[in-house]
Amino acid sequence: MAITPPPDPAAGSPLAGCRVGIVGAGVMAEAMLAGIIRQGLATPGQVRCSHPRPARGQHLLTTYGVEVVASNAEAARGADLILLAVKPQALPRVMPELLAVLEPDQLVLSVVAGASTRALGRGLAHPAVVRAMPNTPAQIGAGVTVWYATAAVTEAGKARTRGVLSALGREFEVADERQVAMATAVSGTGPTYIFLFIEALIDAAVHLGFPRHVARELVLDTIQGSTAFALQSGRHVAELRDMVTSPGGTSAEALAALERGRLRTVVSDAVWAAYQRTRQLEADLEQPDRDRADAGPGPAARPGGPRG
């Protein structure tokens, strides 16, 4: 179903008059596009996307009314803000395509997992880069994104970044890029942990005898209500847990079983594994930089100050 955009963006919109180029219009990029159009931050005429498959391009055109091209360079050419959303393994191939058309005053906003600003800055020969890590609830505007901007990103560029990322849910700027890698393992991968726990709890309810559709509703409502309660109460989650754990009761017995199963350790191990994988992706994407460093100095940034 096509999204009907609001009237032209208000003059106060951070994207008013901004041309947006989306390179790699996959699931996350579409979530960002949908939020931008739905909230009136930009009109469809301000956006140009790239995707190699005609069927996907037709979907984006029909649903959002945006221009879709097959060339990544064409999507980026002339844009004020370039949203880079390709898969990590495609990045080494895509960056040379963009390098030929990038201008000093363009802002690159990357949601490529594991792509550091070092790898992006060198591969694009471009200093104004934002690295962001959203998560999948962004598809319904309920996500959370952690982002880091290089020193070359202006205040106007940061305002545009906040405008785009706020369309996905909450956004947090950090001053240390390592925290984006950490967020990848916590909030970025977090929905995976939550969905697995939901699945396990539904299966346990079915094992007790509930029909699966009833088990699903019970579990989802319990998760949703518990999360809302934790947010609104402002109390430490351990205190909330103690509130429903009577001595010798069912909750105490269940918690003892979870502790015997090393739940805390397993969760910690999962987060650490995701973090280590993120760092490995960073190292893999920066490897060409190290190879060039061994051969000689890397490409210098293009002259000129970024507009943001």
Number of C-alpha atoms within 10 A of each C-alpha: 7 11 12 13 19 13 11 14 18 13 10 8 16 20 26 17 16 17 20 26 28 28 27 25 25 15 12 21 20 18 19 24 27 22 23 23 23 17 15 21 28 28 25 21 12 18 24 25 28 24 22 14 10 12 10 15 20 16 15 22 17 14 14 23 20 21 19 24 18 16 17 23 21 19 26 29 20 16 23 23 24 26 28 24 22 21 15 18 13 12 19 16 11 20 20 14 17 22 16 12 15 21 20 17 22 24 30 30 26 22 22 23 22 26 24 26 22 16 23 25 20 19 23 25 22 25 27 26 26 27 24 28 26 28 23 20 16 21 21 14 18 14 21 21 24 24 26 25 24 16 10 17 23 18 11 15 27 19 15 23 27 18 17 23 27 22 26 27 19 16 21 15 17 13 11 11 19 13 15 28 27 20 24 26 21 19 21 23 19 17 15 14 15 12 11 11 14 17 15 13 17 23 16 13 18 16 12 10 10 15 12 14 10 12 20 19 12 15 18 15 12 13 15 10 12 13 13 11 14 14 12 9 11 9 11 10 14 8 11 15 12 12 9 12 16 11 10 8 10 12 15 16 13 12 14 12 12 12 11 10 11 12 13 12 11 11 12 12 12 17 21 15 13 21 20 15 16 22 19 13 18 20 17 16 22 21 13 16 20 15 11 12 12 10 9 9 10 16 15 12 14 14 11 9 14 18 16 22
